[in-house]
Amino acid sequence: MPAGVVLGWGRALPPRMVSNEELAPALGTSASALTERTGITRRHFVEPGVAPSDLAREASLDALAAAGLTAEDVDLIIFATMTPDIAFPGSGCFLQDKLACRTVGALDVRAQCAGFLFALVTADRYVRSGKAKRVLVAGGEVYSTALEMAPRAAAVTPIFGDGAGIAIVGAGERAGILGATLHSDPGDLERFWCEFPASRHTPARMDMEHFNAGDHFYRLDAERVHPQAERALAEVTREALARADVPLERIALHVVNYFDPRVARKAIAGLGVPDARILATAEAAGHVGAGGIPIAVADALASRRVRRGDLVCCSAFGAGMSWGAAIVEL
């Protein structure tokens, strides 16, 4: 049975960088207060009309080039996103068109901030079973167009940024994706959700009462989510290491995707991991949801923080609640 190997990584961030200083006036607070509340100082926002599939196309070209492949070599696209281009069809279909792929399968995965890991594991299973040879796994988000610029959103809006990351998964001789574990828990999901527009709401998917209340914006009770996230990120890292039969000391870098980088670091540091081996994805460019992990890995490779052959542990926790981890040989 062939192993699922990541053949190439790529990422794309919009050119516009937005600092806390720029956001603070609209949110009725100071830049320092935003930093203290979120642990994030900057993020990237798209220009009007740019969709997740546009960012993913740019990142895909980099990943395909790194793998020595073209779009014609792809026979399945899996796109993880919680901010699709439109309601339907999925962003995977838009990406397929923008890459001028031949007629291949294209599907979206909805596991929010852990979506890339769910998509990566799905791609690995396709490759290992022989049902696909080259799978393009995308994680991409455009949050900025759905963020409220008002004081009541000061705890949520500064967290998010736009971007996309790609992994090309194919059969190979290297160990590839050594071990992975995924979890979902629907209990108390209202702590982190977006309720409207909602197909369960009739006769319209949204009315003016809910619109005026801002119920179409993200709702997040960070203080109630943090304890579960800290526990889950540590536990799932242990699980993935056990499944891969890899000791903690062999991991060159822990890439942790959670909307508060301080909680992400604390969870993994509690396992005895040195700070230098932890990369909290939200630190560099805000929380990019499903795009956080592939963006961070692509950046780490480009900066030579890690090299081909190194083992990385990728873990994530987000809305759903959904979380997971995977041990990947670069």
N, C-alpha and C positions, 0 to 999 in steps of 0.2 A: 504494500500500500504506500503510495507516494506521500511525502510530507507536504503540508501547506507552508510554503516559504514566502516571505515578503520580498519581492524582487526589486521594488523601488518605492521610495517615499517622495511626496511632494506637498507643497503648501502654498496658499495664497492669502494675503491680507490686503484689504483696501488701502490705498495710499493715504487716506485721511486719518491721522491720529488725533484722538480727542482726549485732552487732559482733564483732570479733575477741576483745574482752574476754569476751563471752558464750560463744564457742566454746572458748576456750583451756583451761579446766579439763577438759572432757571429752576433749580431744585431748592432754592431758598436757604442755602447753607454755605459753608466754606469748603475750600478744597481740602484742608487738613481734616475737617470733620468727615468728609467722604472717605478719605484714606483710612482714618481710624475705624470707621464703621465697616468697611469692606476689605481692607488690605490690598486694594487695587488703586493704581494711580493713573492708568491710561488704558485706552482700548481703541480699536479701529472701527470706523463707520463707513458704510458704502455711500456712494453718490446715488441720487434718485434713479430708479429704474434697474439697479443692479440686483440680481437674484442669487440665491445660493448656488444654482447650477452654473451661473457665470463664474463665480469664484472657483467652483469645483473644476470647471473646464481648464482654467489657468493652472490650477494645482495638478490636474491630471496630466497635462503636457509635460510638466517637470518630472512627475513620477514615472511616466512612460519612457521618457528620455533616460532617466536613471536606470531603468530596467532594460534598456536597449530594445524597446518594443514600440509599436505604433497602435493606434486605436483599432486597427484591423485585427490585432492579435487578441483583443478582448472578447470573451464570449459570455460574460455576465457582468452586470452592473448592480451593485447594492449601495444604496444611498441612505445614510443615516442622517436624519434631520428632524427637528421639532418646529422648524420655520420654513415649510415648503414654499416653492415659488408661487403656487396657487393651490386651491383646495384639491383639485385633481385635474389632470393626471399627476403622478408623482414627479418629484425632482429628478429621479433616475431617468425618466423618459426624456425630460428636457436636456439632461446631460448627454444622453445617448445621441440626441439630435445635434447638439452643439459640437460633439466630437466627431460627427459624421461616421458613427459606428455602423456596421452592417446590422441587420435585424437580429438582435440578441435579446436575451431576457434583461429586463430592467425593473427593479423593485425598490421601494422605500422601506426603511425600518424606523419604527417609532419606539425608541427606548430612551428618548430625551438625552440627558448628559452622558449616559452610558451607552448610547446608541452605536457609537463606533465599535465598541467591544462586541456587542451583539452581532453587528454586521461582519466583523472580522472572523468571529467564530463560525458564522454561517458560511462565509467564503471558504474557510478552511475545510469545512465538512464537504462542500461541493467538490473541492479539489481532491481531497482524500478518497472520496467515493468514485472519482473518475468522471463525474457528471459535468465538470468544467475544467478547462485547462488554464485559463487566465481570467481572474476575477478582479475587477476594479472596485475597490471599497472606498466610498467617499463619506466624509463627515463634513457637513457644511451648514452654516447658519447665517441668517441676516436678522438679527434681533432689533437693530436700531430703528427700523420702521414701525415697530410695535411697542416702543418704550414711551412712557408718559414723562413729559418734561414739566413737572409740577412738584411743589414741595411734598405732597403726599406720597410721591414716588422716590423720595430721597434714599430709601433703604433698598430699593430694587434696581432702578435705572443704572446706577454707576457700575453694577456688577458685570453687565453684558457687553460683548463686543462681537463684531462680524468677522468671518473668515472661513476657510475651508482647508481640509487636508485629505490626502489620498494615500492609500497603500495598494500596490498591485500584488495580488496573491496568486502564486502558481505552484506547480509541482517542482520539487528540487531535491537535491541530495543532502542539503543541510538540515539541521533539526527543525528549523522554522518555528512554528507555534507549538511550544512544548507542552503547555498545559493551560487550561482556562476554566473559569467557573463564572456562572451568571445567576443573578437573583432578582426577583421582583416581589414587592410587598405592597398591595393596594390599601393597606390600613392607613387611615388618617391622611389620605393623599391631598386633602385640601390645604395642607401646610405649604404646598408648592404646586400651584396649578394655574391654568388659564381657562376659565369656564365658558366664555362666549367668544364668537358665535357657537351655538350648540345645537346639534340636530335633535337632541332630546327636548329642546324648548320649542313649543308650538303656541300659536300657529306660525310665528316667524322664529328664526333662529336667534333673534335678538330684538329687544324693543328699546324704546328711548329711556325707559326707567333704568335698565341695566347699563345702557350706554352712558348716561349721565353719571351713574355711580362708578364708572370706570371699570366695570366687570370684564371688559375685553382686554384689560392689561394684566400682566403677570402678577399673581399674588404669592407672596413668600413670607413665611414666618421663620426667619433664619434661626432664631434662638431655639426653636422647637425641632428644627431639622439637624442642627449641628451635632448634638449628642449621638443620634443614630448614625450619622455619616462618619463620625470619628471611629465608632465601634466597627461599623461595617467595612470601612476601608482597611482597617488593620486585619480583621478576620478574613476578608476575601483575599488579601495578599498572602496570608498563611495558607489558605486553601489552594491557591494557584501554585505556590511553591511546592506544596505536598503532591499535587497532581503531576507536576512536571518532574518531581524528584530532584529538585535543585535546592542546594543550601542557600540561605540568605546572603552569604558572603560572596557568592558568584554573580550576584546582580550588580551590573555596572551602574545602572541608573533606575530609579523608581520614578515613573511619570504618573503623577496623580492629578486626576481631573475632577475638581470640585469648585464650586463657585466662591468659596473663601479659601485662599491659598494658605492662610495660617492654620486652619483646621486640617487641611490636606497634609501639611508638613508635620503637624503634631501627631496625626494618626500613624504615619510611617516612622517618625522618629521614636515613637513609643515602642517600636519593635527592635530598637537598637541600631537603626540605620544612621550613619553619619549624615549631617546636613548637606555635605557636598554631593551626596549621591541621591538627593531628592530634588525633583523638578516639579514644582506646583504650577500647573499650566496657566492658571489665571494671573500669575505674577507679571508676565511679559506683555500681554495684550488683552487683559480682561478674560471673562469666562466665555468661551466660544462653543459651549455645549458639545455636540457630537464632533466638532472640529478640533477640540482641544488637544486630544492625544496625538493624532497624526501631525498636526502643526508643530507640536513640541518635539516629537521624534525627528521630524525633518530638520528642524532648527538645530537640534543637538548633533545630528550627523554633519550638517553644514559647518558648524563651529568646531567640529572634532571633539566635542565633549564625550561622544561615544564613537565607536568605529565598527565597521563590518565585523561580524563574529561575536560582538559583545551581546550579553543577555540583558534585556530590559524587562522590568515588570511594569505593566500598564494597568492602572486601576482607576475606577470612576464610580461616582455616586451622584444620583440626580433624581429628578421628579419621577413619580411613578408609584412607590419609590422603586428605582431600578439601580442595580450596582453589579460590578463584576471586576475581574482581573484576568490578565493573560501574561504568560511568560513568553517572550518573543526573542529569537535569535536574529540579530540584525544582519 
